[in-house]
Amino acid sequence: MERKLVISTLLNQVQVGIVEDGRLVEYYLERDEHDRQVGNIYKGRVANILPGMEAAFIDIGTGKNAFFFLADLPKAKRNEGLKVGETLLVQVTKEAVGKKGPRVTNVLSLPGRYLVFMPDQNHVGVSRQIEDNEERERLREIGERIRPDNVGIIIRTVAEGCTEAELSEDLEELCEKWSQVQKSRRKQGPSALVYRDYDLIHRILRDFYNPNITEVIVDSDDLRRQVEDELKILSSSETNMIRLYEGKTNVFTHYGLSRDLERACGNYVWLDCGGYLVFNQTEALLSIDVNTGKYVGKNDLQETVFKTNLEAAKEICYQLRLRNVGGIVIIDFIDMNEESNREAVLDELKKCLDADKTHTNLLGFTRLGLVELTRKKNKKLLSHILAAKCPHCSGSGRVPADETIALIIASEVKSHSLEDEVEAVLVYAHPAIAALIIGPSGSNLTSLEQRTGKKIFVRGDDTLQRHDYYITSGNIKELEQRAYPVSLGDELKVTILERHATHKNSGLTRVDGYTIECTDCAALVGKTVTIKILHLHKTVGIAQLISIN
């Protein structure tokens, strides 16, 4: 199997794709590392105890109390019970979703390159993906020799074939990290962060980079250097697998991964045979319906049904993994009369699910002929990461999130800028999207100009829908004239729309989507005034008040 990592950064968003035999099988996106909580350790304070649920809510200082099962406590502490106001170290295992806060445990773990360090435990575990019994026993014996008292360790899949010295070095680093966590705990008050997990790129390389990876594809020199540095930290001297992609299109589009993402966010997935799957996600479960569609077969009906179901079983396992599906899954295969065909479809499901690192439990056919399975929840649904609730349909449908639209636009701008004759690029977008492209104090726009080496103008146009935008390219002088709907020295009659957020004496108005800061107009919101344009910048113009009309 050919396995690649594809890593892309744009607009302070990091995308990582894990590709197997040309297909995207896992996708990770980090928009702001501070938004991610899984893996972080907090000094929590017990806010409320729910005896009827054998659970508690823990205040970890993030705005939403975290949910904690009392069964996670050591037996001695479980008998004693928790008290409101008590502090304890907890680690986030599941992100907050919707109105629900994060899930936490006090069974802590610190992952390293080869080992997972578990304080206050007393055992050695070996990854079930290491199947050779002799190797499992060798690693277990090494683990018992090197682990300190009252510390548990889990030996990871990537440790297969490692020496005792390599495992000991990894353990020493984890012991030092745990020492830093304890120091931070003593310094911090309650409801505070004491340990933040590494950023996405480090975690991906730590968890996935191994000799089976044939290529690591990145789309910028800065990213290539970062990956090289991370691999050195992870004690890997092999950096010849890193390849810089310099094509004109977005790297995910070039390798066909954007198409895989689009399919995985939709309700319908077509099969190669002509059949199709229908995905329906609810709060309680995911239902999947299998249909023959265009496939009519060559012989009898049962053969057509069997072949469709067999292909559907493979595609369903692939989609569950890419979509980050967790919880209950119900599959409605096309009815099969022969028991041998039903067993063959179940066997195909089991074989494909066994290749998935995330734990699944295949329960088989129900009396209604539906297949039941469960898959452990460990990440947000892909559609919830890339899309947001539609404000026009009260959440009954989904549209691309603002950040996703901004990323798409930035990718197209980058493609436009690769043409030699292009000096500048002009973007028209909804004001909310334009603000994301520009970034705080113009930081994202500055970064994009540095990446492309071209002048970029962004115009907010409130007549556009959030998902609509227009990009044009050409020479600087021509686009500069189009980007600015006003000229220096112009006197305009405008209405002051709002106060400036940081300049207390200024008000804001807009002309054809172009923002103008008007000095001495903070108290004139809603009034019509005459102003004179003094300065023009890419994202804002400056004007002085002439008169109040």
N, C-alpha and C positions, 0 to 999 in steps of 0.2 A: 504493500500500500504506500502510495506517495503522500506524504504529509507535509504541509507548509503552514507557516504563520504569516499572515499579512497584517501589517501595522500601519495605521495612517493617523496623522494629527492635523487638525485644521480647526480654527476658531476656538482654541483651548479645549477641543473635544478629541479624545483618543478612542479610535476604533481598532479592534483586534478581531480578526477572523481566523478560525482554525479550519483548514481546508484539507479534505481527504479525497484523493483521486479526482480533483477538480471541482468538488462540491463543498460549499460552505456547510460545516456541520455544527459549529458553535460560534456565537457572536457575542462580543463584549463591548460595551460603550461606557466611557467615564467622562461625564461633562464637567464635573467638579469633584476632585477627590474628597473634598470636605463634605459632600452630600452623601457619600457612602459610609455606612456604619458597620456592615458585617465584618467581623474580625477585630473591631475596636474593643478595648477594655475600659470600663468605667468604674469609678468608685460610686456606686449607687446608694441611694437612701430608700428604705422601705416606706412607700407612701400609703399603701392600703393593702390589707390582707383579705382574701376571699375564701373563707373556710369551706364554703359549699363547693368551690371549684378546686380546692387544694392548690391555690395559686396566690400570687401577690403582684401588685403593681410597684415597679421600681422607678424612682425618679433618677434619670441619668443626666439631666440637664440639657436635653435636646428639644424640649417643648412638648413631646408626647411621652407619657409614662410607658415603660417597657413591661411586657408580660413575662412572668417568671413562674415556672412550675415548681412547687415545693418538693416534688419528688427528686429534683436535681440536687437537693441538699444532701450532705453526708448523713448516714443513719443517726449518728449521735446528735447532730444539729437538728435533724428532722423531728426527733422526739422532743427536743427542747422548744422548737418552733421559732419563728421570726417575730420580731416586735416592730411596731411602727416607729420610724425614726432611726432604726438600726442601719448601719452601713455595711456593705459587702461588695467585693469585687465581682463584676459580672461581665460577660462577653456577649456581643450581639451575634446571634446565629441566623436571624432572618430580618430583612429590612422591613421598615414600616410600610404598610400598603393601605392607601385610602385613609380611612379614619382610624385604622388599627395601628397601634404603636409597634415598635420592634419586639422581637422575641429574644430573650436573653437567658443565659445559663451561668452558673458559677462553676461549671466544669470547664476550666480554662484550657486553651491549647495555643501554642505558638508554632506555626509551621516553619520549617527550614528547608534547605535544599533536599536533604535525604531523610530527615526525621521530623516528627511532630512531637514537641515537648509538652508534657501534661503535668503541671505541678500538683502536688497532693494526691497523686495516683501511685499505683505500685505494681505496674505490669508492663510487659513488652508485647506489642502487637505487630503483626506483619501484614502488609497489604495483601488482600485476597487475590489481586491481579498477578502476584508472583506465584506461579502454579507449581514450579519445581519444588518437591518436598525437601530435597537435600539443601537447596539454596535457602528455603524458608527456615530450616533448622539452623543452618550456619549463621544467618542474620539474627535469629532469635538469641543464639548463644552470645554473639557479639554484643547485642543489646543488653543482655543481662550483665555482662562484664563491665560495660562502660557507664551504665546509668547510675546516677547518685541515689541515695536512699530517699524514699518518699517522692520519687519522681517516676512518672510513667512515660514511655516513649512508643510511638508508632513508627515503624520503618516503612517508608513510602516506596511506591513501585519503582521510582527512578533509582533507588538504592541497590537494585539487583546487580550483583557483580562488584559492588564497592568493597574496598578494604576497610579494616578496622580503623586505620588512621584517618581515612576520609570521614567515616561516621563520627569518630571522636572529635574531629575538628568542627564538624557541624554542631555537635552537642555542646561544645564549649561556647560557641557563638550564641546558641539558644539560652544557655545558662546565664550568660552575661546580659542578654536581652531581658530575661526574667528578673535579674537583679535590678535593672533599670526600672522595670515596672513597679517593683516593690518600693524603690526610692521615691518614685513619683506618687505612689499611693500615700506614703507618709507625709509628703509635702502638701498634697491637695486636700481641700475640704470636700464635703459630701456633694454628690451630683456633679462629678467632674470627669473629664476624659483623662486617663492615665497612660494609654497606649493607643497609637493610631497605626493601623496596618499599612503596609507599603502601597504605593500607587499601582495602577493597573499593569503597566509594562513590566515592572519587577515581578508582580504576582504571576503574570502569564509565563514569563521566562522561567521563573522558579518552578512552576507547576507543570509546564508542558515541554520545555526545551529538553530534548534528549537525543540520542543517536538516531532515532527514527525520523527526526525532522530533517527533511531534505533541503529546505530553504526557509530563510526568514526575509520577507520582502518588506522594505520600508520605502516611504515616499519623500524623504528629505534627508539632507546631510546631517542636520542636528539630530534627527531621530536615529540615524545610523550610528552616530557617536554615542548616543545614550544607550542603545542596545549593546554596543561593544563594552561600554563601562559596566552595565548591569551584568553581563556575562562574566566579566572579570571578578565582580563581587561574588558571583555564584560559583567561583572557582572553575570556570570553564575557559580554556584557552582557545577553543574552536570558534573563530569568528569568520571563517571563510564561507560559511553558509549564508551570510548576510548579503543581500543584493539590493541596490538602490534602484527603485523604479523611477524613470524620468519621462514617462509617456505624457501625451497631451490630455488624455482623459483621466478621470479619477481612478485610482488604483483598484478600488472595489468594482467599479464599472468595467474596467479593462479585463479583469479576470472572471467576469460574469457573476460576481458575488452579490451585487446590487439586485440582480434579478432573483436570486435565491431569497434575499431578504424580503423583497416585494411579495413573492409567493407565500412566504411564511407569515406575513401579516394579513393575508387575505383569508376569506372563508372557503374559497374553492381552490382545489389543487388537481390539475389534470394528470392522469397517469399516461405512461408511454403507450399503453395498449389501447387508449381511447376512453377508458373509464375515468371516473373522477371521485374525489373525496369532498365532503362538506363538513367543515369544522364549525361547531357552535359552542362558544365558551360562555358559561354562566357562573354565578357566584359559587354554586355547589359543585359543578363538575364540567368536564369537557365531553361533549358527544361528537362522535365521528360517524358519518353515514357514507357507506360505500355504494357506488352506482356504476352500472356497466357503461352508461353514456353512449359514445359512438361505437363501442366495441361490440360487434355482433358475432364474432367467432367464425370458425370454419366448419365445425362439426355439430355436436349436440349442445343443448343449452347448458347442461351441467359442466361441460368442459369450459365453456365461455365463462361461467360463473366462477369456477375454480381458479382459472388463470387470472381473472380480475382480482379476486380476493387475495391470491398469493402475492401479486404485485402490490396490492394495497397494503398488505402487512408490512412489507419492506419500507414503503414510503411513509407509513404511519410512524414507524419507529424513528425514521429520519426526522420527520416533522416534530415529533415530541421533543427530541433533543434540541433542534434548532429554535423551536418556539419557547423553550424553557418551561414546558408544561409541568405543573406539579399538582398533586391531589388525585382525585378520582377521574378515571377515563372510561367511557363506555363506547364500544365500537359495534356498530350495526353492520356486520358483513352481509353480503347478499346470501339469501338462504341456500344452504347446501344439503342435498338429500343424503349423500353418502358420508358415513361416519369417518371413513378414511380420509376424505377431503378436509373435513373439519379438523381432524388431528394434524394433518399436514400444514394447515394454515396456522394452528396454534404452535406447532414446532418452529415454523418460520418466524413467528412473532418472538418466541423465546430466544431463538438464535440471535436475532437482531437486537433484542433488548439486552442480552448478555454483553454485547459490545459497548453498551452505554455505561459510563462510570457512575452515573446517578442511579441509586438503588431503585429498582422497580419490583413489583410483585404481581405476577400474572395469575389471575384467579380462574380463568377459563370461561366456558360458556355458561350462561344462566339458563333457567328453564324457558325463558322467553327467546333464547337464541342469541342473546347479546354477549359480547366478550367484555369482562371486567378486568381492569388492572389499576394499580396505584403507582404513582411515581413521586419520589420525595421532592418536596418543595425546597429549593435552595436559591432561586433567583426570581426576579420579576419576570412576568410574561414579556416576550419580545415585543408584542404589540403595545404593551403598556410603556415600554421603554421608548419606542420610536414614535408613538402616537399619543394624542391627548383627546379627552372627551370633546366632542363637537359642541360648541356653544349654541349652534343653530337647531340642534335636535335633542337637547336635554340629555345627551349622553347615550342615545340609542344607537349612534354610529360613531366612528372614530375618524379623525383627520390627522395628518402629520403634525407633530408638535412644532411650535415656533422654532425651537433650536434645530430640529431636523430640516425644516425649510431653509433656515439660514445656512446650514451646512451644505445643502444641495446647491444653493446659490453661490456660495464661496467656491465650491468645486467647479462650477461652470465658469466662474470668473477666472479661476486658475487655468482652465482649458483655453479660454479666449486669449489669455495673456501669453500663451506659448507661441502664438503666431508672430512671426518676425516683424510684420508690418504694423502691428498694433502698438500704439504708444500709450493708450489709456483705455479704461473700461468704465462705462456708466451703467449703474444699476437703479432701476425703479422698483420699489417694493413697498408693501404696507409699512406704515411707520414703526409698528412693533417689531417687524422683521428687520427693517433697516437699522433700528437701534441695536439689535443683537449683532449684526454684521459690523457695525461701527465699534461697539464695545465701550466699556467705561473710559471716558476721556479719550476716545478714539483709538484705544489700545489694539483692538482686533483689526481695525482697518489699517493701522500702521504696520502690524505684523503681516497682514496679507500683502501689502505693497512691498514689504521687504522680501517676502517669499517669491513674489512674481516679478519684481523689478519694474513694475508698471504703475502709472498713476491711476488711482481708482476713485471714482465719484459715486456716492450713494445718495439717492433722493427718496425720501419718504412720500408716498402718495396715498392719502386716505381714501381715495376712490377705488383702490384696488382691494380685492379680497385678500385674506391672510395668505392663501396659497398661490396667489397670482403674482407674477413678477416679470420684468422685461430687462434684458441685458443687451447693450450695444457696445461696439468698440470702434476705435478710429484714432485720429490724431488728437493731441492734447488740447489745442486751441479750439477745435470744433466742439469737443465734448465739454470743455470748460464753459463755453457759452450756453450750451444746453443744460448744464448742471445748475447754473445760477440763473434763476428767472428774473433777477434784478441786477442792476449795475451800480458801480460806485457813484455816489452823488445823487441817485434817484430820490425824489421825494414822493412818498406813498401815503395814501389814506388807508389805514388798517384798523382792525379791532384787536385789542389786547386780549389774548385767550386765557392766560394763566400767569402766575408768578414764577420767577426763576427759582429752581430748587435750592441753589447755593448762593447766587448773587441777590442779596435781599432787596436791593433798590431797582432791580430789573424785572420787566415783564416779557412774555414771549408771544409772538404771533407767527403765522405761517403764510407764505405766498407760494401757491402751487406745490405744497408739500415741503418747501424749503423753510427751515426754522430761522427766525430773526430775533435776536435778543435786543430789546429796546430799553436803553438806560432811563432811569427815573420814571418808570412806568409800572412799578409794582403795585401801586395803589389805584391803577386805572383799569383793572380787569373788567371786561365787558364794555368798556368805553371805546369810541372811535377817535383815533388821534392821527396826526400827520407826523411822519418820521422821515429822517434823512439817512441813507445808507452810508456808513463810514468805512466799514471793513467787510471783506468777503473771505470766508474760510470754507473748506470743503464741506463741513457739516453744519455750519451756522454762520449767519451774518450778524454784524453789529450795527445798530442804528441809534441815533439820538432823537429825543423828543423835540419836535418843532412847535406843535400846538395841540390843544385839546379841542376837538370839534363839537 
